[in-house]
Amino acid sequence: MDPRNTASSKWDCFASYRLAIENLSDASKSVHRDSWHRFSSKKKSHGWCDFASLNSILDPKVGFLHSSNDCILITADILILHETFSFSRDNYDVQANNVSTMGGGGVIGPVVGDVLSGKFTWKVHNFSLFKEMIKTQKIMSPVFPAGECNLRISVYQSVVNGVEYLSMCLESKDTEKNSLIADRSCWCLFRMSVLNQKLGGGLNHMHRDSYGRFAADNKSGDNTSLGWNDYMKMADFMGPESGFLVEDTAVFSTSFHVIKELSSFSKSGTLIGVRNGGNVRKSDGHMGKFSWRN
């Protein structure tokens, strides 16, 4: 269900949660699992089919089943990410500049034509609530369109050479499982930023640039995630005077440019012959032609 009780049929929210079955005899034997998920109007459930052994849960001797009223105690600890975001499109092929600014839990609506250039800004307003969580999990932004793919920002924490770092990457997320377009991908030049919120701190924004080919899924062998485990030191990010975390709010941003490309491949039925010591050995390849236009 929509946690904000909005009237919109499209909603989403990011949650980190722990589900537990409490052992009433010995709390140390309680069973729990942790996970995270972006719930939405299309993805309303998340969890485990093998959470715990049913025989153990129903065995009165183990301690999960309350003997007097034949019940078990299930608890859920949930953290909801308080977020807002904006997406601006700068597509010169369409000769338009469409800006869509969404509130917390909104989703970016349909866009016309390929989005070849744009900027996505994501504000997390309760970052400290997730400070421990990102040591083992990650927080993820809503998706935004880029070429044939849907991308999102992921933030987590890593230890590199004994130093704690804020890690940030750009991920592709296939939101159209039944798409008729096979092997969707996009070649993307991108900049990921953590914005400095101090007055006059614009010159102190943190930026890192990269590029690569994103695939809609991991079946093609292309990247589904590109970024940095050592994006910036956690001490620099969390420092009270640094300006990156102000009133528990952090601002992450990415700007991108996607190559507009067309490609085609045609193959003949003739096997390629490889000559080896006077003998012709058949390979698994075929004669063909690949064309790439951008």
LINMO-V570483 format. One record per pair of residues at least 24 apart in sequence whose C-alpha atoms are under 10 Angstrom apart, sorted by the first residue. I is the first residue (numbers start at 1). GAP is how many residues later the second one is. D is the distance in whole Angstrom. If there is no record, write none. Layout:
i:I gap:GAP d:D
i:I gap:GAP d:D
//
This chain:
i:1 gap:38 d:9
i:1 gap:39 d:8
i:1 gap:40 d:8
i:1 gap:42 d:10
i:1 gap:43 d:7
i:1 gap:44 d:10
i:2 gap:37 d:9
i:2 gap:38 d:8
i:2 gap:39 d:7
i:2 gap:42 d:9
i:2 gap:103 d:9
i:3 gap:36 d:10
i:3 gap:77 d:9
i:3 gap:102 d:9
i:4 gap:100 d:10
i:4 gap:101 d:8
i:6 gap:99 d:10
i:6 gap:100 d:10
i:8 gap:33 d:10
i:8 gap:98 d:9
i:9 gap:31 d:10
i:9 gap:32 d:7
i:9 gap:33 d:10
i:10 gap:30 d:7
i:10 gap:31 d:6
i:10 gap:32 d:8
i:10 gap:95 d:9
i:10 gap:96 d:7
i:10 gap:97 d:7
i:10 gap:98 d:9
i:10 gap:99 d:9
i:11 gap:28 d:8
i:11 gap:29 d:5
i:11 gap:30 d:6
i:11 gap:31 d:9
i:11 gap:93 d:9
i:11 gap:94 d:6
i:11 gap:95 d:6
i:11 gap:96 d:6
i:11 gap:97 d:10
i:12 gap:26 d:7
i:12 gap:27 d:5
i:12 gap:28 d:4
i:12 gap:29 d:7
i:12 gap:30 d:9
i:12 gap:31 d:9
i:12 gap:32 d:9
i:12 gap:92 d:9
i:12 gap:93 d:5
i:12 gap:94 d:6
i:12 gap:95 d:7
i:12 gap:130 d:8
i:13 gap:24 d:8
i:13 gap:25 d:5
i:13 gap:26 d:5
i:13 gap:27 d:6
i:13 gap:28 d:10
i:13 gap:67 d:7
i:13 gap:68 d:7
i:13 gap:69 d:8
i:13 gap:70 d:9
i:13 gap:91 d:8
i:13 gap:92 d:5
i:13 gap:93 d:8
i:13 gap:94 d:10
i:13 gap:128 d:9
i:13 gap:129 d:8
i:14 gap:24 d:4
i:14 gap:25 d:6
i:14 gap:26 d:9
i:14 gap:65 d:8
i:14 gap:66 d:6
i:14 gap:67 d:6
i:14 gap:68 d:8
i:14 gap:69 d:9
i:14 gap:91 d:8
i:14 gap:125 d:8
i:14 gap:126 d:7
i:14 gap:127 d:8
i:14 gap:128 d:8
i:15 gap:24 d:7
i:15 gap:63 d:7
i:15 gap:64 d:6
i:15 gap:65 d:5
i:15 gap:66 d:6
i:15 gap:67 d:10
i:15 gap:124 d:9
i:15 gap:125 d:10
i:16 gap:61 d:8
i:16 gap:62 d:6
i:16 gap:63 d:5
i:16 gap:64 d:7
i:16 gap:65 d:8
i:16 gap:114 d:8
i:16 gap:117 d:8
i:16 gap:118 d:10
i:16 gap:121 d:9
i:16 gap:122 d:9
i:16 gap:123 d:8
i:17 gap:30 d:10
i:17 gap:59 d:7
i:17 gap:60 d:5
i:17 gap:61 d:4
i:17 gap:62 d:6
i:17 gap:63 d:9
i:17 gap:116 d:10
i:18 gap:29 d:10
i:18 gap:57 d:8
i:18 gap:58 d:6
i:18 gap:59 d:5
i:18 gap:60 d:7
i:18 gap:61 d:9
i:19 gap:28 d:9
i:19 gap:29 d:10
i:19 gap:32 d:9
i:19 gap:55 d:7
i:19 gap:56 d:6
i:19 gap:57 d:5
i:19 gap:58 d:7
i:19 gap:59 d:9
i:20 gap:31 d:9
i:20 gap:32 d:10
i:20 gap:53 d:8
i:20 gap:54 d:6
i:20 gap:55 d:5
i:20 gap:56 d:6
i:20 gap:57 d:9
i:21 gap:30 d:9
i:21 gap:31 d:9
i:21 gap:36 d:9
i:21 gap:43 d:7
i:21 gap:44 d:10
i:21 gap:51 d:7
i:21 gap:52 d:6
i:21 gap:53 d:5
i:21 gap:54 d:7
i:21 gap:55 d:9
i:22 gap:35 d:10
i:22 gap:41 d:9
i:22 gap:42 d:6
i:22 gap:43 d:9
i:22 gap:50 d:8
i:22 gap:51 d:6
i:22 gap:52 d:6
i:22 gap:53 d:7
i:23 gap:34 d:9
i:23 gap:39 d:8
i:23 gap:40 d:5
i:23 gap:41 d:5
i:23 gap:42 d:8
i:23 gap:43 d:9
i:23 gap:49 d:8
i:23 gap:50 d:8
i:23 gap:51 d:10
i:24 gap:38 d:9
i:24 gap:39 d:6
i:24 gap:40 d:6
i:24 gap:41 d:8
i:24 gap:42 d:7
i:24 gap:48 d:9
i:24 gap:49 d:8
i:25 gap:36 d:9
i:25 gap:37 d:8
i:25 gap:38 d:5
i:25 gap:39 d:7
i:25 gap:40 d:9
i:25 gap:41 d:9
i:26 gap:36 d:9
i:26 gap:37 d:7
i:26 gap:38 d:9
i:27 gap:36 d:9
i:27 gap:37 d:10
i:29 gap:33 d:9
i:29 gap:34 d:9
i:29 gap:35 d:9
i:30 gap:33 d:9
i:30 gap:34 d:8
i:30 gap:44 d:10
i:31 gap:26 d:10
i:31 gap:33 d:10
i:31 gap:43 d:10
i:32 gap:42 d:10
i:32 gap:43 d:9
i:32 gap:44 d:9
i:33 gap:43 d:10
i:34 gap:42 d:10
i:34 gap:43 d:9
i:34 gap:44 d:10
i:34 gap:99 d:10
i:34 gap:102 d:10
i:34 gap:103 d:9
i:35 gap:43 d:10
i:35 gap:98 d:10
i:35 gap:101 d:10
i:35 gap:102 d:8
i:35 gap:103 d:10
i:36 gap:42 d:9
i:36 gap:43 d:9
i:36 gap:44 d:10
i:36 gap:97 d:9
i:36 gap:101 d:7
i:36 gap:102 d:8
i:36 gap:103 d:8
i:36 gap:104 d:9
i:37 gap:101 d:10
i:37 gap:102 d:9
i:37 gap:103 d:9
i:38 gap:42 d:10
i:38 gap:43 d:10
i:38 gap:67 d:10
i:38 gap:101 d:9
i:38 gap:102 d:8
i:38 gap:103 d:9
i:38 gap:104 d:8
i:39 gap:66 d:10
i:40 gap:65 d:9
i:40 gap:66 d:10
i:40 gap:67 d:9
i:42 gap:133 d:10
i:79 gap:47 d:10
i:79 gap:50 d:8
i:79 gap:51 d:8
i:79 gap:54 d:10
i:80 gap:46 d:9
i:80 gap:49 d:9
i:80 gap:50 d:9
i:81 gap:24 d:9
i:81 gap:43 d:7
i:81 gap:44 d:8
i:81 gap:45 d:7
i:81 gap:46 d:8
i:81 gap:48 d:8
i:81 gap:49 d:8
i:81 gap:58 d:8
i:81 gap:59 d:10
i:81 gap:60 d:10
i:82 gap:41 d:8
i:82 gap:42 d:6
i:82 gap:43 d:5
i:82 gap:44 d:6
i:82 gap:45 d:8
i:82 gap:47 d:10
i:82 gap:167 d:9
i:83 gap:39 d:7
i:83 gap:40 d:5
i:83 gap:41 d:5
i:83 gap:42 d:6
i:83 gap:43 d:8
i:83 gap:44 d:9
i:83 gap:58 d:9
i:83 gap:59 d:10
i:83 gap:166 d:9
i:83 gap:167 d:10
i:83 gap:168 d:10
i:84 gap:37 d:8
i:84 gap:38 d:6
i:84 gap:39 d:5
i:84 gap:40 d:7
i:84 gap:41 d:8
i:84 gap:57 d:9
i:84 gap:58 d:10
i:84 gap:167 d:10
i:85 gap:35 d:7
i:85 gap:36 d:5
i:85 gap:37 d:4
i:85 gap:38 d:6
i:85 gap:39 d:9
i:85 gap:56 d:9
i:85 gap:57 d:8
i:85 gap:166 d:9
i:85 gap:167 d:9
i:85 gap:168 d:9
i:86 gap:33 d:8
i:86 gap:34 d:6
i:86 gap:35 d:5
i:86 gap:36 d:7
i:86 gap:37 d:9
i:86 gap:58 d:10
i:86 gap:167 d:10
i:87 gap:31 d:7
i:87 gap:32 d:6
i:87 gap:33 d:5
i:87 gap:34 d:6
i:87 gap:35 d:9
i:87 gap:57 d:8
i:87 gap:58 d:9
i:87 gap:166 d:10
i:87 gap:167 d:10
i:87 gap:168 d:10
i:88 gap:27 d:10
i:88 gap:29 d:9
i:88 gap:30 d:6
i:88 gap:31 d:5
i:88 gap:32 d:7
i:88 gap:33 d:9
i:88 gap:56 d:10
i:88 gap:167 d:9
i:89 gap:26 d:7
i:89 gap:27 d:8
i:89 gap:28 d:6
i:89 gap:29 d:4
i:89 gap:30 d:7
i:89 gap:31 d:9
i:89 gap:56 d:9
i:89 gap:57 d:10
i:89 gap:166 d:10
i:89 gap:167 d:10
i:90 gap:25 d:8
i:90 gap:26 d:7
i:90 gap:27 d:5
i:90 gap:28 d:5
i:90 gap:29 d:8
i:90 gap:166 d:10
i:90 gap:167 d:9
i:91 gap:24 d:6
i:91 gap:25 d:6
i:91 gap:26 d:6
i:91 gap:27 d:7
i:91 gap:166 d:9
i:92 gap:24 d:8
i:92 gap:25 d:8
i:93 gap:24 d:10
i:93 gap:167 d:10
i:105 gap:36 d:10
i:105 gap:37 d:8
i:106 gap:36 d:8
i:107 gap:35 d:7
i:107 gap:36 d:8
i:107 gap:37 d:9
i:108 gap:34 d:8
i:108 gap:35 d:8
i:108 gap:36 d:7
i:108 gap:37 d:9
i:109 gap:35 d:9
i:109 gap:36 d:10
i:110 gap:35 d:9
i:111 gap:34 d:8
i:113 gap:34 d:9
i:113 gap:35 d:10
i:114 gap:31 d:8
i:114 gap:32 d:7
i:114 gap:33 d:5
i:114 gap:34 d:7
i:114 gap:35 d:10
i:114 gap:144 d:9
i:114 gap:146 d:9
i:115 gap:29 d:9
i:115 gap:30 d:6
i:115 gap:31 d:5
i:115 gap:32 d:5
i:115 gap:33 d:8
i:115 gap:34 d:10
i:115 gap:141 d:10
i:115 gap:142 d:9
i:115 gap:143 d:8
i:115 gap:145 d:9
i:116 gap:29 d:9
i:116 gap:30 d:6
i:116 gap:31 d:6
i:116 gap:32 d:9
i:116 gap:70 d:9
i:116 gap:72 d:9
i:116 gap:140 d:8
i:116 gap:141 d:6
i:116 gap:142 d:5
i:116 gap:143 d:7
i:116 gap:144 d:7
i:117 gap:28 d:10
i:117 gap:29 d:7
i:117 gap:30 d:9
i:117 gap:71 d:9
i:117 gap:72 d:10
i:117 gap:73 d:10
i:117 gap:138 d:8
i:117 gap:139 d:6
i:117 gap:140 d:4
i:117 gap:141 d:6
i:117 gap:142 d:9
i:118 gap:26 d:10
i:118 gap:27 d:9
i:118 gap:28 d:8
i:118 gap:72 d:10
i:118 gap:136 d:8
i:118 gap:137 d:6
i:118 gap:138 d:6
i:118 gap:139 d:7
i:118 gap:140 d:9
i:119 gap:25 d:9
i:119 gap:27 d:10
i:119 gap:71 d:10
i:119 gap:72 d:9
i:119 gap:73 d:10
i:119 gap:134 d:7
i:119 gap:135 d:6
i:119 gap:136 d:4
i:119 gap:137 d:6
i:119 gap:138 d:9
i:120 gap:24 d:7
i:120 gap:25 d:10
i:120 gap:31 d:10
i:120 gap:32 d:9
i:120 gap:33 d:9
i:120 gap:72 d:10
i:120 gap:132 d:8
i:120 gap:133 d:6
i:120 gap:134 d:5
i:120 gap:135 d:6
i:120 gap:136 d:9
i:121 gap:32 d:9
i:121 gap:71 d:10
i:121 gap:72 d:9
i:121 gap:73 d:10
i:121 gap:74 d:10
i:121 gap:130 d:7
i:121 gap:131 d:6
i:121 gap:132 d:4
i:121 gap:133 d:7
i:121 gap:134 d:9
i:122 gap:30 d:10
i:122 gap:31 d:8
i:122 gap:72 d:10
i:122 gap:128 d:8
i:122 gap:129 d:6
i:122 gap:130 d:5
i:122 gap:131 d:6
i:122 gap:132 d:9
i:123 gap:72 d:10
i:123 gap:126 d:7
i:123 gap:127 d:6
i:123 gap:128 d:4
i:123 gap:129 d:6
i:123 gap:130 d:9
i:124 gap:121 d:10
i:124 gap:124 d:8
i:124 gap:125 d:5
i:124 gap:126 d:5
i:124 gap:127 d:6
i:124 gap:128 d:8
i:125 gap:120 d:9
i:125 gap:121 d:9
i:125 gap:122 d:8
i:125 gap:123 d:6
i:125 gap:124 d:4
i:125 gap:125 d:7
i:125 gap:126 d:9
i:126 gap:121 d:9
i:126 gap:122 d:5
i:126 gap:123 d:6
i:126 gap:124 d:8
i:127 gap:118 d:8
i:127 gap:119 d:10
i:127 gap:120 d:9
i:127 gap:121 d:6
i:127 gap:122 d:6
i:127 gap:123 d:7
i:127 gap:124 d:10
i:128 gap:110 d:9
i:128 gap:117 d:9
i:128 gap:119 d:10
i:128 gap:120 d:6
i:128 gap:121 d:9
i:128 gap:122 d:10
i:129 gap:119 d:9
i:130 gap:26 d:10
i:131 gap:25 d:9
i:131 gap:26 d:9
i:131 gap:107 d:10
i:132 gap:24 d:10
i:132 gap:25 d:9
i:133 gap:24 d:9
i:134 gap:24 d:9
i:134 gap:32 d:9
i:134 gap:33 d:9
i:135 gap:24 d:9
i:135 gap:29 d:9
i:135 gap:30 d:10
i:135 gap:31 d:9
i:138 gap:29 d:9
i:138 gap:30 d:9
i:139 gap:29 d:10
i:140 gap:28 d:10
i:140 gap:29 d:10
i:140 gap:30 d:10
i:140 gap:31 d:9
i:141 gap:29 d:10
i:141 gap:30 d:10
i:141 gap:111 d:9
i:142 gap:31 d:10
i:143 gap:28 d:9
i:143 gap:29 d:8
i:143 gap:30 d:7
i:143 gap:31 d:9
i:143 gap:32 d:9
i:144 gap:28 d:9
i:144 gap:29 d:9
i:145 gap:27 d:10
i:145 gap:28 d:10
i:146 gap:26 d:9
i:146 gap:39 d:10
i:146 gap:40 d:8
i:146 gap:41 d:9
i:146 gap:42 d:8
i:146 gap:68 d:10
i:146 gap:110 d:8
i:146 gap:111 d:8
i:146 gap:112 d:7
i:146 gap:113 d:10
i:147 gap:37 d:9
i:147 gap:38 d:8
i:147 gap:39 d:6
i:147 gap:40 d:8
i:147 gap:41 d:9
i:147 gap:67 d:10
i:147 gap:110 d:9
i:147 gap:111 d:6
i:147 gap:112 d:8
i:147 gap:113 d:8
i:147 gap:114 d:10
i:148 gap:26 d:10
i:148 gap:33 d:9
i:148 gap:35 d:10
i:148 gap:36 d:6
i:148 gap:37 d:6
i:148 gap:38 d:6
i:148 gap:39 d:10
i:148 gap:66 d:9
i:148 gap:67 d:9
i:148 gap:68 d:8
i:148 gap:110 d:9
i:148 gap:112 d:10
i:149 gap:24 d:7
i:149 gap:25 d:7
i:149 gap:26 d:9
i:149 gap:27 d:10
i:149 gap:35 d:7
i:149 gap:36 d:6
i:149 gap:37 d:6
i:149 gap:38 d:10
i:149 gap:65 d:7
i:149 gap:66 d:7
i:149 gap:67 d:6
i:149 gap:68 d:9
i:149 gap:75 d:10
i:150 gap:24 d:6
i:150 gap:25 d:7
i:150 gap:26 d:9
i:150 gap:35 d:10
i:150 gap:36 d:10
i:150 gap:64 d:9
i:150 gap:65 d:9
i:150 gap:66 d:7
i:151 gap:24 d:10
i:151 gap:63 d:9
i:151 gap:64 d:10
i:151 gap:65 d:9
i:151 gap:73 d:9
i:151 gap:74 d:9
i:152 gap:73 d:10
i:152 gap:102 d:9
i:153 gap:39 d:9
i:153 gap:72 d:10
i:153 gap:74 d:10
i:153 gap:99 d:8
i:153 gap:100 d:8
i:153 gap:101 d:8
i:154 gap:71 d:9
i:154 gap:73 d:9
i:154 gap:98 d:10
i:155 gap:72 d:10
i:155 gap:73 d:10
i:155 gap:74 d:10
i:155 gap:76 d:10
i:155 gap:97 d:9
i:156 gap:73 d:8
i:157 gap:72 d:8
i:157 gap:73 d:9
i:157 gap:74 d:10
i:157 gap:75 d:10
i:157 gap:76 d:10
i:157 gap:77 d:8
i:158 gap:70 d:10
i:158 gap:71 d:6
i:158 gap:72 d:7
i:158 gap:73 d:9
i:158 gap:75 d:10
i:158 gap:76 d:9
i:159 gap:70 d:8
i:159 gap:71 d:8
i:159 gap:74 d:10
i:159 gap:75 d:10
i:160 gap:69 d:8
i:160 gap:70 d:7
i:160 gap:73 d:10
i:161 gap:69 d:10
i:163 gap:67 d:9
i:163 gap:70 d:7
i:163 gap:71 d:9
i:163 gap:72 d:9
i:164 gap:65 d:10
i:164 gap:66 d:8
i:164 gap:68 d:9
i:164 gap:69 d:6
i:164 gap:70 d:6
i:164 gap:71 d:8
i:165 gap:63 d:10
i:165 gap:64 d:7
i:165 gap:65 d:5
i:165 gap:66 d:7
i:165 gap:67 d:6
i:165 gap:68 d:4
i:165 gap:69 d:5
i:165 gap:70 d:8
i:165 gap:71 d:9
i:165 gap:72 d:9
i:166 gap:62 d:9
i:166 gap:63 d:7
i:166 gap:64 d:6
i:166 gap:65 d:6
i:166 gap:66 d:5
i:166 gap:67 d:6
i:166 gap:68 d:5
i:166 gap:69 d:9
i:166 gap:70 d:9
i:166 gap:71 d:8
i:166 gap:72 d:10
i:167 gap:60 d:8
i:167 gap:61 d:6
i:167 gap:62 d:4
i:167 gap:63 d:6
i:167 gap:64 d:5
i:167 gap:65 d:7
i:167 gap:66 d:9
i:167 gap:67 d:9
i:168 gap:24 d:8
i:168 gap:25 d:9
i:168 gap:26 d:9
i:168 gap:40 d:10
i:168 gap:58 d:9
i:168 gap:59 d:6
i:168 gap:60 d:6
i:168 gap:61 d:7
i:168 gap:62 d:8
i:168 gap:63 d:6
i:168 gap:64 d:9
i:168 gap:84 d:9
i:169 gap:56 d:7
i:169 gap:57 d:5
i:169 gap:58 d:4
i:169 gap:59 d:6
i:169 gap:60 d:8
i:169 gap:62 d:9
i:169 gap:85 d:10
i:170 gap:44 d:9
i:170 gap:54 d:8
i:170 gap:55 d:6
i:170 gap:56 d:5
i:170 gap:57 d:6
i:170 gap:58 d:9
i:170 gap:84 d:8
i:171 gap:43 d:8
i:171 gap:44 d:9
i:171 gap:45 d:9
i:171 gap:52 d:8
i:171 gap:53 d:6
i:171 gap:54 d:4
i:171 gap:55 d:7
i:171 gap:56 d:9
i:172 gap:42 d:6
i:172 gap:43 d:7
i:172 gap:44 d:6
i:172 gap:45 d:7
i:172 gap:46 d:9
i:172 gap:51 d:8
i:172 gap:52 d:5
i:172 gap:53 d:6
i:172 gap:54 d:9
i:173 gap:41 d:10
i:173 gap:42 d:9
i:173 gap:43 d:6
i:173 gap:44 d:7
i:173 gap:51 d:8
i:173 gap:52 d:9
i:174 gap:41 d:9
i:174 gap:42 d:5
i:174 gap:43 d:6
i:174 gap:44 d:10
i:174 gap:50 d:10
i:175 gap:41 d:9
i:175 gap:42 d:10
i:176 gap:40 d:9
i:177 gap:39 d:10
i:177 gap:40 d:10
i:182 gap:34 d:9
i:182 gap:38 d:10
i:183 gap:32 d:7
i:183 gap:33 d:7
i:183 gap:34 d:8
i:183 gap:35 d:10
i:183 gap:36 d:8
i:183 gap:37 d:7
i:183 gap:39 d:10
i:184 gap:30 d:9
i:184 gap:31 d:6
i:184 gap:32 d:6
i:184 gap:33 d:8
i:184 gap:36 d:9
i:185 gap:28 d:7
i:185 gap:29 d:5
i:185 gap:30 d:4
i:185 gap:31 d:6
i:185 gap:32 d:9
i:185 gap:35 d:9
i:185 gap:37 d:8
i:185 gap:38 d:9
i:185 gap:39 d:10
i:186 gap:26 d:8
i:186 gap:27 d:6
i:186 gap:28 d:5
i:186 gap:29 d:7
i:186 gap:30 d:9
i:186 gap:36 d:10
i:186 gap:71 d:10
i:186 gap:72 d:7
i:186 gap:73 d:7
i:186 gap:74 d:8
i:186 gap:75 d:9
i:187 gap:24 d:8
i:187 gap:25 d:6
i:187 gap:26 d:4
i:187 gap:27 d:6
i:187 gap:28 d:9
i:187 gap:70 d:8
i:187 gap:71 d:6
i:187 gap:72 d:6
i:187 gap:73 d:9
i:187 gap:74 d:9
i:188 gap:24 d:6
i:188 gap:25 d:6
i:188 gap:26 d:7
i:188 gap:68 d:7
i:188 gap:69 d:6
i:188 gap:70 d:5
i:188 gap:71 d:7
i:188 gap:72 d:10
i:189 gap:24 d:9
i:189 gap:66 d:9
i:189 gap:67 d:6
i:189 gap:68 d:5
i:189 gap:69 d:6
i:189 gap:70 d:8
i:190 gap:36 d:10
i:190 gap:37 d:10
i:190 gap:64 d:7
i:190 gap:65 d:6
i:190 gap:66 d:4
i:190 gap:67 d:6
i:190 gap:68 d:9
i:191 gap:36 d:10
i:191 gap:62 d:8
i:191 gap:63 d:5
i:191 gap:64 d:5
i:191 gap:65 d:6
i:191 gap:66 d:9
i:192 gap:35 d:8
i:192 gap:36 d:10
i:192 gap:39 d:9
i:192 gap:60 d:8
i:192 gap:61 d:6
i:192 gap:62 d:4
i:192 gap:63 d:7
i:192 gap:64 d:9
i:193 gap:38 d:10
i:193 gap:58 d:8
i:193 gap:59 d:6
i:193 gap:60 d:5
i:193 gap:61 d:6
i:193 gap:62 d:9
i:194 gap:37 d:10
i:194 gap:38 d:9
i:194 gap:43 d:9
i:194 gap:50 d:7
i:194 gap:51 d:10
i:194 gap:56 d:8
i:194 gap:57 d:6
i:194 gap:58 d:5
i:194 gap:59 d:6
i:194 gap:60 d:9
i:195 gap:48 d:8
i:195 gap:49 d:6
i:195 gap:50 d:9
i:195 gap:55 d:8
i:195 gap:56 d:6
i:195 gap:57 d:6
i:195 gap:58 d:7
i:196 gap:41 d:10
i:196 gap:46 d:8
i:196 gap:47 d:5
i:196 gap:48 d:5
i:196 gap:49 d:8
i:196 gap:50 d:9
i:196 gap:54 d:9
i:196 gap:55 d:8
i:196 gap:56 d:10
i:197 gap:45 d:9
i:197 gap:46 d:5
i:197 gap:47 d:6
i:197 gap:48 d:8
i:197 gap:49 d:7
i:197 gap:52 d:9
i:197 gap:53 d:8
i:197 gap:54 d:8
i:198 gap:43 d:9
i:198 gap:44 d:8
i:198 gap:45 d:5
i:198 gap:46 d:8
i:198 gap:47 d:9
i:198 gap:48 d:8
i:199 gap:44 d:9
i:201 gap:41 d:9
i:201 gap:42 d:7
i:201 gap:43 d:9
i:204 gap:38 d:9
i:204 gap:39 d:9
i:204 gap:40 d:9
i:205 gap:38 d:9
i:205 gap:39 d:8
i:206 gap:25 d:9
i:206 gap:26 d:8
i:206 gap:31 d:10
i:206 gap:38 d:9
i:206 gap:46 d:10
i:207 gap:24 d:9
i:207 gap:25 d:10
i:207 gap:46 d:9
i:207 gap:47 d:9
i:208 gap:24 d:10
i:208 gap:46 d:10
i:209 gap:45 d:10
i:209 gap:46 d:10
i:209 gap:47 d:10
i:210 gap:46 d:10
i:211 gap:45 d:9
i:211 gap:46 d:9
i:211 gap:47 d:10
i:212 gap:46 d:10
i:213 gap:45 d:9
i:213 gap:46 d:10
i:259 gap:34 d:10
i:259 gap:35 d:7
i:260 gap:33 d:8
i:260 gap:34 d:6
i:261 gap:31 d:7
i:261 gap:32 d:5
i:261 gap:33 d:4
i:262 gap:29 d:8
i:262 gap:30 d:6
i:262 gap:31 d:5
i:262 gap:32 d:6
i:263 gap:27 d:7
i:263 gap:28 d:5
i:263 gap:29 d:4
i:263 gap:30 d:6
i:263 gap:31 d:9
i:264 gap:25 d:8
i:264 gap:26 d:6
i:264 gap:27 d:5
i:264 gap:28 d:7
i:264 gap:29 d:9
i:265 gap:24 d:6
i:265 gap:25 d:4
i:265 gap:26 d:6
i:265 gap:27 d:9
i:266 gap:24 d:7
i:266 gap:25 d:9
//
